[in-house]
Amino acid sequence: LLVELGFDAADAFEPMRRWRDLLPDAPRQATLTADAITVDGRPMIVIGYVWVGDPEEGMAYLPTMRSIGEPKDETVRPMPYLELQSIGDANHLHGKRRYSAGHYLTELSDAAIEAFLTRGTTDGNVDWTRVAAGGFQAYGGAIAEVANGDSAFSHRDAVVEFFGGFTWEDPTEDEERMDAARAFGAALSPFASGVYVNVLYDEGVEGVRRAYGDAKLASLSALKRRYD
């Protein structure tokens, strides 16, 4: 089940704060999400959840999600798991250009929400089609039940993962698109506790250290040398 509540970015601060307050007690079947996107040239925030399980049970959680505020529009529809897993495929075809920035956050403060809403911009009079999109995905649940030291995957104490970026086709836009994604990432950087390794592009060794941490990176490097 996919649930999406759309808000104008200018009206989304309080709904985002209420969404944050739902995170600690969200059912295990619900992955709560919040996306900052551009629709018809306007900045929008889409808040909701994906329910992996019985759709009727997922519908029972809908009033809780609706309690965050009155949306501009709403989408509620069943979605096969295969469709969920392939929903972004059309935007990631061979030959397209892409750049991303990401962070883990162990706390979603009001300041982090404000940074998320502005998407790395300093002037509201911008062309929002040229501003990177991004989103938060809630963690917790089964992820948090495994200790950081028990697997290669780190940052299991994260509250949300942030991902921002661009996909485009024209190579003459490379610098502009990458700068926009970096700006969005930089806006969230003061609140970050680490990064998911698969969203790293050009951060080099420092990015790898952010992904794993010094102790785990040393342990994994020693294990690799042993088996290599």
Backbone as ProteinMPNN parsed JSONL, in Angstrom:
{"seq_chain_A": "LLVELGFDAADAFEPMRRWRDLLPDAPRQATLTADAITVDGRPMIVIGYVWVGDPEEGMAYLPTMRSIGEPKDETVRPMPYLELQSIGDANHLHGKRRYSAGHYLTELSDAAIEAFLTRGTTDGNVDWTRVAAGGFQAYGGAIAEVANGDSAFSHRDAVVEFFGGFTWEDPTEDEERMDAARAFGAALSPFASGVYVNVLYDEGVEGVRRAYGDAKLASLSALKRRYD", "coords_chain_A": {"N_chain_A": [[0.841, -1.187, 0.0], [0.613, 2.157, -0.922], [0.921, 5.381, 0.343], [0.553, 8.812, -0.026], [0.824, 12.134, 0.89], [0.438, 15.336, -0.237], [2.012, 18.477, 0.143], [2.337, 22.034, -0.122], [5.601, 23.364, -0.087], [5.996, 25.642, 1.448], [4.104, 25.399, 3.396], [4.735, 23.19, 4.865], [6.247, 22.785, 7.164], [5.163, 22.324, 9.818], [3.585, 19.941, 9.326], [5.781, 18.245, 8.693], [7.134, 18.187, 11.148], [5.233, 16.869, 12.726], [5.121, 14.457, 11.355], [7.71, 13.55, 11.906], [7.388, 13.061, 14.641], [5.896, 10.778, 14.577], [7.636, 8.757, 13.942], [9.053, 7.147, 15.993], [7.143, 5.295, 16.941], [6.051, 3.991, 14.798], [4.405, 1.365, 12.992], [5.923, -1.844, 12.295], [5.446, -2.72, 9.728], [5.247, -0.444, 8.252], [7.009, 1.833, 6.295], [8.028, 4.941, 6.735], [8.062, 7.912, 4.808], [9.383, 10.962, 3.39], [9.424, 13.356, 0.925], [11.111, 15.859, -0.915], [10.267, 17.638, -3.606], [9.817, 18.884, -7.0], [6.982, 20.129, -8.538], [5.307, 21.006, -11.358], [6.882, 23.291, -11.461], [6.831, 24.198, -8.842], [7.868, 24.044, -5.408], [7.34, 21.132, -3.58], [6.286, 19.047, -0.846], [6.099, 15.704, -0.2], [4.586, 13.521, 1.857], [4.363, 10.441, 3.582], [3.775, 6.898, 3.591], [4.958, 3.557, 2.965], [3.323, 0.555, 3.048], [4.17, -2.616, 3.834], [2.644, -5.411, 3.638], [-0.557, -6.633, 4.696], [-2.904, -4.875, 2.857], [-5.312, -3.866, 3.94], [-4.764, -3.663, 6.655], [-2.827, -1.751, 6.432], [-4.368, 0.418, 5.629], [-5.626, 0.99, 7.995], [-3.783, 2.443, 9.352], [-3.819, 4.84, 8.134], [-5.466, 7.07, 9.149], [-3.793, 7.94, 11.238], [-1.559, 8.892, 9.853], [-2.786, 10.919, 8.402], [-3.212, 12.724, 10.398], [-1.165, 14.534, 10.508], [-1.644, 16.857, 9.148], [-3.558, 18.963, 6.87], [-3.539, 17.957, 3.633], [-2.569, 19.154, 0.341], [-3.08, 17.482, -1.764], [-3.817, 13.964, -2.162], [-2.739, 10.601, -2.318], [-3.675, 7.285, -2.332], [-3.119, 3.986, -2.698], [-3.167, 0.5, -3.539], [-0.169, -1.38, -4.122], [1.747, -3.582, -5.946], [4.554, -5.488, -4.746], [6.672, -5.841, -6.543], [6.3, -3.7, -8.299], [6.82, -1.609, -6.552], [9.567, -2.004, -6.076], [10.611, -1.452, -8.571], [9.986, 1.115, -9.198], [11.526, 3.342, -9.731], [12.909, 2.764, -12.027], [12.523, 3.736, -14.641], [13.698, 6.182, -14.636], [16.358, 5.729, -14.554], [17.874, 4.811, -16.734], [20.311, 3.284, -18.941], [22.925, 5.397, -19.955], [21.947, 7.768, -18.998], [22.769, 10.577, -16.915], [23.882, 11.002, -13.585], [23.883, 12.101, -10.178], [24.487, 12.04, -6.709], [23.865, 12.798, -3.221], [24.172, 12.007, 0.215], [23.077, 11.21, 3.596], [23.078, 9.875, 6.946], [20.91, 10.402, 9.711], [20.759, 10.688, 13.157], [19.036, 12.076, 14.649], [16.199, 14.034, 14.017], [16.013, 17.144, 13.835], [14.343, 20.365, 14.345], [15.784, 22.272, 12.954], [17.054, 20.695, 11.034], [14.855, 19.871, 9.573], [14.036, 22.338, 8.515], [16.248, 22.85, 6.866], [15.93, 20.772, 5.075], [13.545, 21.492, 3.816], [14.274, 23.8, 2.409], [16.145, 22.855, 0.64], [18.84, 23.368, 0.054], [18.889, 25.89, -1.024], [19.248, 29.456, -0.973], [17.718, 31.526, -1.616], [14.396, 32.26, -2.105], [13.335, 32.905, -4.557], [13.866, 31.169, -6.891], [14.542, 29.011, -9.705], [12.848, 26.262, -9.421], [12.928, 23.924, -10.827], [15.52, 23.515, -11.316], [16.635, 22.838, -8.971], [17.873, 20.393, -6.769], [16.151, 17.355, -5.995], [15.048, 15.427, -3.133], [14.932, 13.121, -0.305], [13.66, 11.744, 2.813], [13.951, 8.62, 4.418], [12.547, 6.486, 6.74], [14.225, 4.756, 9.384], [14.976, 2.291, 11.889], [13.017, -0.362, 13.409], [13.582, -3.645, 12.145], [16.151, -3.098, 11.225], [17.372, -1.604, 13.256], [17.546, -3.481, 15.226], [19.763, -5.024, 14.995], [23.089, -5.044, 16.029], [25.587, -2.511, 15.455], [28.146, -3.565, 15.225], [27.797, -6.112, 14.274], [27.551, -6.557, 11.587], [28.56, -5.665, 8.204], [27.164, -3.458, 7.435], [26.623, -0.23, 8.561], [25.625, 2.31, 10.994], [23.146, 1.717, 12.179], [21.661, 2.881, 14.103], [20.408, 5.04, 13.055], [17.822, 7.453, 12.602], [16.6, 8.432, 10.328], [17.334, 8.098, 6.829], [18.844, 10.276, 4.552], [18.578, 11.174, 1.153], [19.622, 12.823, -1.703], [19.535, 14.238, -4.999], [20.208, 14.315, -8.585], [19.036, 13.364, -11.834], [19.888, 13.41, -15.208], [20.259, 14.282, -18.729], [21.711, 15.9, -20.543], [25.027, 16.64, -21.138], [26.1, 19.195, -20.937], [24.927, 20.264, -18.742], [26.122, 19.256, -16.536], [27.779, 20.443, -14.477], [26.057, 22.31, -13.25], [23.906, 20.667, -12.328], [25.22, 18.855, -10.609], [26.267, 20.63, -8.73], [23.895, 21.554, -7.587], [22.904, 19.234, -6.332], [24.996, 18.794, -4.531], [24.701, 21.086, -2.974], [22.242, 20.648, -1.703], [22.912, 18.365, -0.235], [24.937, 19.492, 1.374], [23.456, 21.237, 2.933], [22.168, 19.543, 4.718], [24.289, 18.378, 5.943], [25.369, 19.364, 8.488], [23.85, 17.984, 10.338], [24.343, 15.349, 10.156], [25.222, 11.897, 10.728], [26.587, 10.013, 9.369], [26.908, 8.106, 6.298], [25.308, 6.298, 3.643], [26.977, 3.853, 1.867], [26.43, 3.325, -0.825], [25.53, 5.671, -1.992], [27.637, 7.3, -2.379], [29.728, 9.343, -4.379], [31.988, 11.092, -5.224], [33.509, 11.451, -2.947], [35.767, 10.223, -2.045], [38.281, 8.77, 0.094], [37.51, 9.892, 2.515], [34.735, 9.867, 2.342], [34.247, 7.097, 2.377], [35.117, 6.52, 4.943], [33.18, 7.928, 6.368], [31.034, 6.33, 5.779], [31.54, 3.823, 6.978], [32.942, 4.186, 9.392], [35.874, 4.517, 11.459], [36.802, 2.262, 13.001], [35.332, 0.025, 12.053], [35.966, 0.125, 9.346], [38.692, -0.413, 9.41], [38.597, -3.044, 10.391], [37.142, -4.375, 8.34], [38.877, -3.953, 6.209], [41.107, -5.413, 7.032], [39.978, -7.957, 7.021], [39.408, -8.262, 4.307], [41.99, -8.155, 3.208], [42.972, -10.507, 4.277], [41.435, -12.545, 3.058], [41.825, -11.983, 0.385]], "CA_chain_A": [[0.0, 0.0, 0.0], [1.353, 3.416, -1.009], [0.171, 6.55, 0.813], [1.307, 10.045, -0.24], [0.103, 13.373, 1.169], [1.213, 16.411, -0.831], [1.923, 19.8, 0.759], [3.233, 23.088, -0.585], [6.759, 23.43, 0.805], [5.838, 26.768, 2.372], [3.165, 25.024, 4.455], [5.05, 21.816, 5.254], [7.093, 22.654, 8.357], [4.445, 21.663, 10.903], [3.369, 18.54, 8.974], [7.034, 17.505, 8.814], [7.397, 17.978, 12.583], [4.302, 15.833, 13.199], [5.608, 13.215, 10.758], [8.865, 13.146, 12.723], [6.92, 12.539, 15.925], [5.339, 9.444, 14.357], [8.684, 7.795, 13.616], [9.436, 6.142, 17.005], [6.101, 4.307, 17.212], [5.471, 3.508, 13.545], [4.362, -0.1, 12.885], [7.038, -2.432, 11.551], [5.091, -2.881, 8.318], [5.2, 0.872, 7.608], [8.216, 2.619, 6.086], [7.597, 6.328, 6.579], [8.896, 8.647, 3.869], [9.09, 12.368, 3.11], [10.187, 13.729, -0.261], [11.095, 17.254, -1.358], [10.292, 17.533, -5.057], [9.269, 20.015, -7.747], [5.821, 19.764, -9.345], [4.857, 22.16, -12.134], [7.708, 24.439, -11.112], [6.63, 24.6, -7.452], [8.427, 23.1, -4.428], [6.334, 20.357, -2.867], [6.719, 18.02, 0.092], [5.197, 14.556, -0.23], [4.792, 12.799, 3.115], [3.499, 9.273, 3.63], [4.39, 5.633, 3.995], [4.725, 2.331, 2.217], [2.949, -0.518, 3.964], [4.506, -3.932, 3.29], [1.791, -6.326, 4.372], [-1.97, -6.621, 4.345], [-3.327, -3.499, 2.567], [-6.368, -3.429, 4.852], [-4.085, -3.233, 7.877], [-2.18, -0.495, 6.099], [-5.394, 1.456, 5.631], [-5.946, 1.323, 9.379], [-2.788, 3.424, 9.81], [-4.01, 6.08, 7.382], [-5.871, 8.212, 9.994], [-2.634, 8.439, 11.977], [-0.76, 9.702, 8.94], [-3.549, 12.117, 8.067], [-3.213, 13.646, 11.532], [-0.059, 15.496, 10.425], [-2.098, 18.114, 8.569], [-4.446, 18.902, 5.716], [-2.694, 18.018, 2.436], [-3.094, 19.743, -0.89], [-3.608, 16.339, -2.498], [-3.581, 12.701, -1.472], [-2.751, 9.375, -3.105], [-3.72, 6.051, -1.549], [-3.395, 2.902, -3.643], [-2.389, -0.739, -3.415], [0.961, -1.44, -5.048], [2.504, -4.838, -5.848], [5.93, -5.282, -4.283], [7.54, -5.711, -7.715], [6.179, -2.328, -8.776], [7.537, -0.766, -5.591], [11.005, -2.16, -6.26], [11.032, -0.987, -9.897], [9.305, 2.377, -9.44], [12.454, 4.351, -10.231], [13.702, 2.244, -13.139], [12.389, 4.544, -15.858], [14.559, 7.361, -14.522], [17.754, 5.302, -14.387], [18.256, 4.037, -17.903], [21.705, 3.401, -19.371], [23.21, 6.61, -20.711], [21.596, 8.965, -18.247], [23.791, 11.072, -16.009], [23.302, 11.102, -12.242], [24.771, 12.481, -9.071], [23.726, 11.991, -5.465], [24.47, 13.104, -1.929], [23.364, 11.34, 1.225], [23.458, 11.25, 5.007], [22.244, 9.318, 7.998], [20.65, 11.314, 10.82], [20.29, 10.017, 14.369], [18.004, 12.949, 15.203], [15.618, 14.917, 13.008], [15.715, 18.375, 14.562], [13.621, 21.389, 13.591], [16.728, 22.903, 12.027], [17.257, 19.774, 9.92], [13.641, 19.948, 8.759], [14.104, 23.594, 7.765], [17.241, 22.664, 5.803], [15.319, 19.871, 4.104], [12.524, 22.221, 3.059], [14.895, 24.783, 1.516], [16.837, 22.071, -0.395], [20.136, 23.938, -0.292], [18.748, 27.206, -1.642], [19.308, 30.601, -0.059], [16.808, 32.538, -2.158], [13.143, 31.632, -2.494], [13.028, 33.225, -5.956], [14.743, 30.341, -7.716], [13.892, 28.092, -10.622], [12.854, 25.012, -8.657], [13.233, 22.796, -11.697], [16.979, 23.381, -11.321], [17.026, 22.517, -7.598], [17.854, 18.944, -6.579], [15.13, 16.735, -5.16], [15.612, 14.54, -2.123], [13.94, 12.541, 0.581], [13.972, 11.009, 4.038], [13.338, 7.313, 4.617], [12.689, 6.129, 8.15], [14.908, 3.528, 9.779], [14.363, 1.628, 13.029], [12.529, -1.703, 13.124], [14.546, -4.737, 12.081], [17.498, -2.545, 11.037], [17.917, -1.178, 14.541], [17.652, -4.617, 16.147], [21.08, -5.632, 14.8], [24.136, -4.146, 16.508], [26.473, -2.004, 14.408], [29.323, -4.405, 15.078], [27.451, -7.465, 13.848], [27.49, -6.669, 10.13], [29.302, -4.611, 7.508], [26.276, -2.293, 7.326], [26.759, 0.6, 9.758], [24.657, 3.371, 11.276], [21.842, 1.115, 12.442], [20.95, 3.726, 15.062], [19.86, 6.185, 12.355], [16.375, 7.666, 12.614], [16.235, 8.522, 8.911], [18.379, 8.269, 5.828], [18.583, 11.316, 3.563], [19.161, 11.007, -0.169], [19.275, 13.902, -2.614], [20.315, 14.153, -6.21], [19.656, 14.658, -9.892], [19.274, 12.536, -13.007], [19.714, 14.276, -16.371], [20.802, 13.715, -19.959], [22.565, 16.833, -21.284], [26.317, 16.797, -20.465], [26.411, 20.599, -20.662], [24.31, 20.606, -17.46], [26.784, 18.495, -15.475], [28.236, 21.253, -13.344], [24.901, 22.886, -12.561], [23.156, 19.618, -11.646], [26.019, 18.337, -9.498], [26.323, 21.681, -7.709], [22.608, 21.59, -6.891], [22.857, 18.078, -5.443], [25.944, 19.043, -3.441], [24.134, 22.117, -2.101], [21.227, 20.003, -0.865], [23.644, 17.545, 0.722], [25.643, 20.354, 2.33], [22.474, 21.812, 3.852], [21.876, 18.537, 5.739], [25.544, 17.868, 6.498], [25.59, 19.627, 9.916], [23.02, 17.122, 11.172], [24.597, 13.983, 9.717], [26.039, 10.99, 11.533], [27.277, 9.102, 8.468], [26.369, 8.054, 4.94], [25.183, 4.978, 3.031], [28.095, 3.763, 0.929], [25.979, 3.27, -2.216], [25.22, 6.993, -2.54], [28.879, 8.052, -2.534], [30.18, 9.549, -5.761], [33.359, 11.587, -5.371], [34.011, 11.87, -1.635], [37.052, 9.588, -1.796], [38.497, 8.01, 1.328], [36.731, 10.503, 3.58], [33.38, 9.351, 2.228], [34.25, 5.709, 2.826], [35.194, 6.557, 6.412], [31.861, 8.331, 6.861], [30.102, 5.228, 5.596], [31.811, 2.672, 7.83], [33.586, 4.496, 10.662], [37.279, 4.102, 11.458], [37.026, 0.928, 13.551], [34.797, -1.001, 11.167], [36.739, 0.16, 8.111], [39.941, -1.141, 9.668], [38.266, -4.463, 10.504], [36.785, -4.893, 7.027], [40.088, -3.942, 5.381], [41.927, -6.548, 7.448], [39.307, -9.17, 6.54], [39.605, -8.344, 2.856], [43.396, -8.549, 2.944], [43.134, -11.924, 4.659], [40.832, -13.436, 2.064], [42.435, -11.725, -0.923]], "C_chain_A": [[0.881, 1.243, 0.0], [0.436, 4.551, -0.586], [1.065, 7.771, 0.668], [0.392, 11.236, 0.011], [0.971, 14.526, 0.686], [0.941, 17.757, -0.182], [2.784, 20.789, -0.016], [4.38, 23.196, 0.409], [6.614, 24.54, 1.842], [4.94, 26.431, 3.549], [3.547, 23.714, 5.141], [5.841, 21.681, 6.547], [6.373, 21.91, 9.478], [4.081, 20.224, 10.543], [4.634, 17.689, 9.064], [7.372, 17.226, 10.279], [6.492, 16.887, 13.143], [4.662, 14.476, 12.618], [6.798, 12.672, 11.546], [8.414, 12.499, 14.03], [6.283, 11.159, 15.795], [6.418, 8.369, 14.242], [8.946, 6.76, 14.709], [8.418, 5.023, 17.178], [5.451, 3.756, 15.949], [5.456, 1.982, 13.522], [5.508, -0.621, 12.031], [6.725, -2.564, 10.066], [5.154, -1.566, 7.546], [6.596, 1.47, 7.505], [7.78, 4.041, 5.788], [8.592, 7.084, 5.702], [8.453, 10.098, 3.778], [10.004, 12.806, 1.974], [10.005, 15.205, -0.588], [11.299, 17.258, -2.865], [9.769, 18.824, -5.685], [8.148, 19.507, -8.643], [5.311, 21.023, -10.044], [5.581, 23.443, -11.715], [7.607, 24.898, -9.675], [7.258, 23.575, -6.505], [7.311, 22.442, -3.62], [7.006, 19.385, -1.899], [5.668, 16.921, 0.087], [5.533, 13.655, 0.948], [3.873, 11.578, 3.132], [4.212, 8.038, 4.119], [4.103, 4.564, 2.958], [4.444, 1.242, 3.239], [3.229, -1.856, 3.283], [3.788, -4.968, 4.14], [0.369, -6.226, 3.872], [-2.415, -5.182, 4.086], [-4.417, -2.987, 3.506], [-5.787, -2.974, 6.181], [-3.375, -1.904, 7.628], [-3.156, 0.664, 6.085], [-5.745, 1.889, 7.05], [-4.971, 2.348, 9.957], [-2.983, 4.786, 9.155], [-4.494, 7.25, 8.247], [-4.72, 8.79, 10.804], [-1.783, 9.321, 11.084], [-1.488, 10.989, 8.581], [-3.547, 13.149, 9.192], [-2.104, 14.685, 11.453], [-0.507, 16.835, 9.845], [-2.966, 17.889, 7.35], [-3.622, 19.031, 4.445], [-3.383, 18.74, 1.288], [-3.687, 18.664, -1.784], [-3.187, 15.063, -1.795], [-3.664, 11.546, -2.459], [-2.732, 8.19, -2.151], [-4.046, 4.925, -2.519], [-2.579, 1.657, -3.314], [-1.288, -0.759, -4.466], [1.661, -2.79, -4.886], [3.961, -4.561, -5.469], [6.894, -5.119, -5.453], [7.486, -4.297, -8.265], [6.919, -1.366, -7.856], [9.037, -0.802, -5.851], [11.501, -1.611, -7.596], [10.515, 0.41, -10.205], [10.235, 3.451, -10.014], [13.212, 3.939, -11.481], [13.677, 3.151, -14.365], [13.287, 5.776, -15.832], [16.028, 6.995, -14.405], [18.174, 4.386, -15.529], [19.734, 4.249, -18.232], [21.877, 4.655, -20.23], [22.807, 7.884, -20.004], [22.715, 9.32, -17.282], [23.14, 11.262, -14.649], [24.358, 11.482, -11.228], [23.928, 12.507, -7.807], [24.566, 12.424, -4.278], [23.579, 12.476, -0.872], [23.933, 11.467, 2.621], [22.562, 10.309, 5.806], [22.07, 10.384, 9.075], [20.144, 10.504, 12.006], [19.241, 10.848, 15.09], [17.5, 13.857, 14.087], [15.119, 16.173, 13.717], [14.885, 19.32, 13.707], [14.531, 22.048, 12.565], [16.99, 22.011, 10.814], [16.037, 19.778, 8.998], [13.649, 21.221, 7.922], [15.095, 23.481, 6.608], [16.693, 21.772, 4.692], [14.323, 20.619, 3.217], [13.135, 23.204, 2.069], [15.761, 24.135, 0.443], [18.149, 22.712, -0.853], [20.067, 25.279, -0.965], [18.842, 28.285, -0.569], [18.352, 31.702, -0.478], [15.542, 31.839, -2.629], [12.767, 31.873, -3.939], [13.984, 32.48, -6.888], [13.891, 29.54, -8.699], [13.962, 26.706, -9.979], [13.078, 23.789, -9.532], [14.739, 22.55, -11.771], [17.525, 23.072, -9.934], [16.887, 21.009, -7.392], [16.686, 18.518, -5.697], [15.81, 15.83, -4.137], [14.532, 14.006, -1.214], [14.535, 11.943, 1.833], [13.259, 9.662, 3.992], [13.611, 6.888, 6.05], [13.454, 4.824, 8.316], [14.224, 2.965, 11.032], [13.962, 0.208, 12.671], [13.625, -2.747, 13.129], [15.971, -4.232, 11.909], [18.141, -2.237, 12.374], [18.111, -2.33, 15.519], [18.97, -5.358, 16.007], [22.14, -4.625, 15.224], [25.046, -3.725, 15.365], [27.65, -2.929, 14.147], [29.058, -5.778, 14.509], [27.33, -7.628, 12.335], [28.323, -5.557, 9.515], [28.483, -3.335, 7.41], [26.282, -1.513, 8.633], [25.567, 1.536, 9.939], [23.241, 2.827, 11.483], [21.041, 1.901, 13.481], [20.328, 4.951, 14.39], [18.339, 6.239, 12.506], [15.857, 7.723, 11.185], [17.508, 8.504, 8.072], [17.928, 9.365, 4.877], [19.283, 10.972, 2.264], [18.694, 12.164, -1.032], [20.094, 13.79, -3.883], [19.551, 14.546, -7.453], [19.936, 13.529, -10.871], [18.974, 13.395, -14.23], [20.408, 13.647, -17.579], [21.837, 14.597, -20.648], [23.896, 17.035, -20.555], [26.696, 18.25, -20.194], [25.816, 21.06, -19.329], [25.027, 19.974, -16.284], [27.106, 19.345, -14.255], [27.058, 21.797, -12.549], [24.155, 21.832, -11.745], [23.923, 19.071, -10.442], [26.116, 19.367, -8.382], [25.022, 21.737, -6.909], [22.48, 20.424, -5.913], [23.806, 18.262, -4.261], [25.4, 20.068, -2.45], [23.081, 21.526, -1.175], [21.914, 19.137, 0.192], [24.343, 18.373, 1.783], [24.687, 20.957, 3.346], [22.147, 20.849, 4.99], [23.122, 18.037, 6.458], [25.745, 18.167, 7.984], [24.834, 18.69, 10.855], [23.328, 15.644, 10.964], [25.464, 13.209, 10.693], [26.828, 10.015, 10.668], [26.597, 9.108, 7.115], [26.279, 6.599, 4.499], [26.184, 4.883, 1.885], [27.634, 3.806, -0.528], [25.598, 4.623, -2.8], [26.47, 7.855, -2.685], [29.25, 8.167, -4.007], [31.65, 9.949, -5.801], [33.924, 12.084, -4.043], [35.315, 11.179, -1.251], [37.094, 8.832, -0.486], [37.658, 8.576, 2.465], [35.286, 10.018, 3.537], [33.272, 7.916, 2.718], [34.319, 5.649, 4.35], [33.861, 6.989, 7.023], [30.869, 7.17, 6.79], [30.301, 4.124, 6.639], [32.291, 3.036, 9.235], [34.98, 3.905, 10.702], [37.471, 2.656, 11.9], [36.537, -0.15, 12.588], [35.559, -1.022, 9.842], [38.045, -0.595, 8.278], [39.685, -2.64, 9.732], [37.938, -5.076, 9.148], [37.996, -4.943, 6.095], [40.98, -5.128, 5.724], [41.311, -7.862, 6.957], [39.497, -9.356, 5.047], [41.022, -8.77, 2.513], [43.608, -10.028, 3.238], [42.617, -12.857, 3.577], [41.342, -13.183, 0.666], [43.754, -12.479, -1.049]], "O_chain_A": [[1.787, 1.369, 0.824], [-0.683, 4.678, -1.083], [2.191, 7.787, 1.166], [-0.683, 11.338, -0.579], [2.105, 14.684, 1.137], [-0.212, 18.137, 0.021], [3.848, 20.423, -0.515], [4.159, 23.128, 1.618], [7.058, 24.394, 2.981], [4.997, 27.093, 4.586], [2.759, 23.18, 5.922], [6.086, 20.56, 6.992], [6.921, 20.958, 10.032], [4.25, 19.342, 11.385], [4.566, 16.53, 9.472], [7.845, 16.139, 10.608], [6.934, 16.069, 13.948], [4.53, 13.455, 13.293], [6.877, 11.474, 11.816], [8.993, 11.506, 14.471], [6.143, 10.445, 16.788], [6.13, 7.187, 14.43], [9.054, 5.576, 14.388], [8.794, 3.904, 17.528], [4.401, 3.118, 16.027], [6.409, 1.359, 13.991], [6.004, 0.08, 11.15], [7.631, -2.525, 9.235], [5.118, -1.57, 6.315], [7.292, 1.602, 8.512], [7.231, 4.321, 4.723], [9.804, 6.919, 5.835], [7.299, 10.426, 4.054], [11.221, 12.644, 2.054], [8.894, 15.733, -0.544], [12.379, 16.919, -3.35], [9.335, 19.738, -4.983], [8.34, 18.568, -9.416], [4.928, 21.991, -9.387], [4.988, 24.518, -11.626], [8.232, 25.892, -9.306], [7.193, 22.373, -6.763], [6.452, 23.118, -3.055], [8.142, 18.961, -2.109], [4.49, 17.175, 0.339], [6.627, 13.097, 1.026], [2.713, 11.68, 2.732], [5.123, 8.105, 4.943], [3.148, 4.651, 2.186], [5.218, 1.03, 4.172], [2.603, -2.191, 2.278], [4.255, -5.352, 5.212], [0.125, -5.784, 2.749], [-2.323, -4.343, 4.982], [-4.443, -1.801, 3.833], [-6.266, -2.005, 6.769], [-3.329, -1.04, 8.504], [-2.809, 1.775, 6.485], [-6.123, 3.039, 7.273], [-5.286, 3.036, 10.928], [-2.379, 5.772, 9.576], [-3.969, 8.352, 8.091], [-4.67, 9.998, 11.035], [-1.332, 10.385, 11.509], [-0.861, 12.042, 8.469], [-3.847, 14.32, 8.961], [-2.092, 15.628, 12.245], [0.174, 17.843, 10.028], [-3.093, 16.768, 6.858], [-3.057, 20.094, 4.186], [-4.602, 18.911, 1.27], [-4.676, 18.898, -2.479], [-2.305, 15.078, -0.936], [-4.539, 11.513, -3.324], [-1.877, 8.103, -1.27], [-5.129, 4.906, -3.102], [-1.436, 1.754, -2.866], [-1.452, -0.223, -5.562], [2.123, -3.109, -3.79], [4.521, -3.526, -5.83], [7.84, -4.336, -5.364], [8.515, -3.747, -8.659], [7.566, -0.426, -8.317], [9.7, 0.235, -5.848], [12.691, -1.332, -7.74], [10.592, 0.854, -11.351], [9.78, 4.363, -10.704], [14.071, 4.684, -11.953], [14.69, 3.313, -15.046], [13.6, 6.347, -16.877], [16.863, 7.871, -14.177], [18.754, 3.322, -15.311], [20.329, 5.257, -17.853], [21.069, 4.93, -21.117], [23.268, 8.967, -20.364], [23.507, 8.465, -16.886], [21.972, 11.643, -14.568], [25.549, 11.222, -11.398], [22.78, 12.949, -7.834], [25.797, 12.42, -4.32], [22.361, 12.417, -1.042], [25.107, 11.787, 2.81], [21.444, 9.991, 5.4], [22.979, 11.176, 9.322], [19.203, 9.722, 11.87], [18.623, 10.374, 16.043], [18.29, 14.385, 13.305], [13.966, 16.254, 14.141], [14.736, 19.114, 12.502], [14.109, 22.347, 11.448], [17.133, 22.507, 9.696], [16.179, 19.697, 7.778], [13.304, 21.185, 6.741], [14.824, 23.954, 5.504], [16.964, 21.997, 3.512], [14.271, 20.396, 2.008], [12.574, 23.422, 0.996], [16.085, 24.774, -0.558], [18.519, 22.605, -2.022], [21.088, 25.776, -1.44], [18.547, 28.041, 0.601], [18.195, 32.698, 0.229], [15.603, 30.93, -3.457], [11.964, 31.127, -4.5], [14.8, 33.089, -7.58], [12.677, 29.415, -8.535], [15.009, 26.059, -9.993], [13.388, 22.716, -9.015], [15.178, 21.497, -12.234], [18.74, 23.046, -9.736], [15.888, 20.418, -7.799], [16.289, 19.232, -4.776], [16.993, 15.509, -4.26], [13.364, 14.38, -1.327], [15.733, 11.671, 1.915], [12.103, 9.577, 3.576], [14.748, 6.924, 6.519], [13.345, 3.911, 7.497], [13.019, 3.145, 11.21], [14.507, -0.369, 11.73], [14.492, -2.746, 14.002], [16.909, -4.864, 12.393], [19.306, -2.563, 12.606], [18.777, -2.163, 16.541], [19.271, -6.236, 16.816], [22.087, -3.466, 14.813], [25.254, -4.483, 14.418], [28.104, -3.071, 13.012], [29.996, -6.541, 14.28], [27.037, -8.722, 11.852], [28.742, -4.625, 10.202], [29.045, -2.244, 7.311], [25.982, -2.066, 9.691], [24.633, 1.545, 9.138], [22.265, 3.413, 11.015], [19.867, 1.609, 13.708], [19.778, 5.814, 15.074], [17.665, 5.21, 12.535], [14.819, 7.145, 10.862], [18.595, 8.845, 8.538], [16.775, 9.388, 4.445], [20.433, 10.534, 2.262], [17.499, 12.457, -1.088], [21.223, 13.302, -3.854], [18.422, 15.033, -7.397], [20.941, 12.826, -10.757], [17.927, 14.04, -14.292], [21.061, 12.611, -17.463], [22.757, 14.077, -21.281], [23.894, 17.559, -19.441], [27.52, 18.519, -19.321], [26.165, 22.133, -18.838], [24.592, 20.132, -15.143], [26.742, 18.996, -13.132], [27.058, 21.751, -11.319], [23.809, 22.079, -10.59], [23.342, 18.849, -9.38], [26.053, 19.01, -7.206], [25.044, 21.943, -5.695], [22.003, 20.602, -4.793], [23.464, 17.929, -3.126], [25.605, 19.945, -1.243], [23.032, 21.866, 0.007], [21.546, 19.169, 1.366], [24.348, 18.006, 2.958], [25.062, 21.167, 4.499], [21.877, 21.286, 6.109], [23.02, 17.348, 7.472], [26.25, 17.303, 8.699], [25.15, 18.615, 12.043], [22.655, 14.782, 11.529], [26.315, 13.768, 11.385], [27.656, 9.265, 11.185], [25.804, 10.0, 6.812], [27.076, 5.764, 4.927], [26.219, 5.761, 1.023], [28.378, 4.279, -1.388], [25.361, 4.716, -4.005], [26.375, 9.02, -3.072], [29.105, 7.218, -4.778], [32.472, 9.22, -6.355], [34.72, 13.022, -4.013], [35.91, 11.52, -0.229], [36.079, 8.32, -0.013], [37.147, 7.821, 3.293], [34.679, 9.783, 4.582], [32.309, 7.561, 3.398], [33.654, 4.821, 4.973], [33.459, 6.479, 8.069], [29.981, 7.044, 7.633], [29.326, 3.554, 7.127], [32.07, 2.272, 10.175], [35.245, 2.896, 10.048], [38.209, 1.903, 11.264], [37.243, -1.126, 12.335], [35.773, -2.094, 9.276], [38.458, -1.334, 7.385], [40.463, -3.425, 9.191], [38.401, -6.172, 8.834], [38.126, -5.863, 5.287], [41.54, -5.773, 4.837], [42.026, -8.769, 6.531], [39.72, -10.471, 4.574], [41.24, -9.624, 1.654], [44.34, -10.713, 2.523], [43.273, -13.835, 3.221], [41.3, -14.084, -0.172], [44.42, -12.391, -2.081]]}, "name": "protein", "num_of_chains": 1, "seq": "LLVELGFDAADAFEPMRRWRDLLPDAPRQATLTADAITVDGRPMIVIGYVWVGDPEEGMAYLPTMRSIGEPKDETVRPMPYLELQSIGDANHLHGKRRYSAGHYLTELSDAAIEAFLTRGTTDGNVDWTRVAAGGFQAYGGAIAEVANGDSAFSHRDAVVEFFGGFTWEDPTEDEERMDAARAFGAALSPFASGVYVNVLYDEGVEGVRRAYGDAKLASLSALKRRYD"}
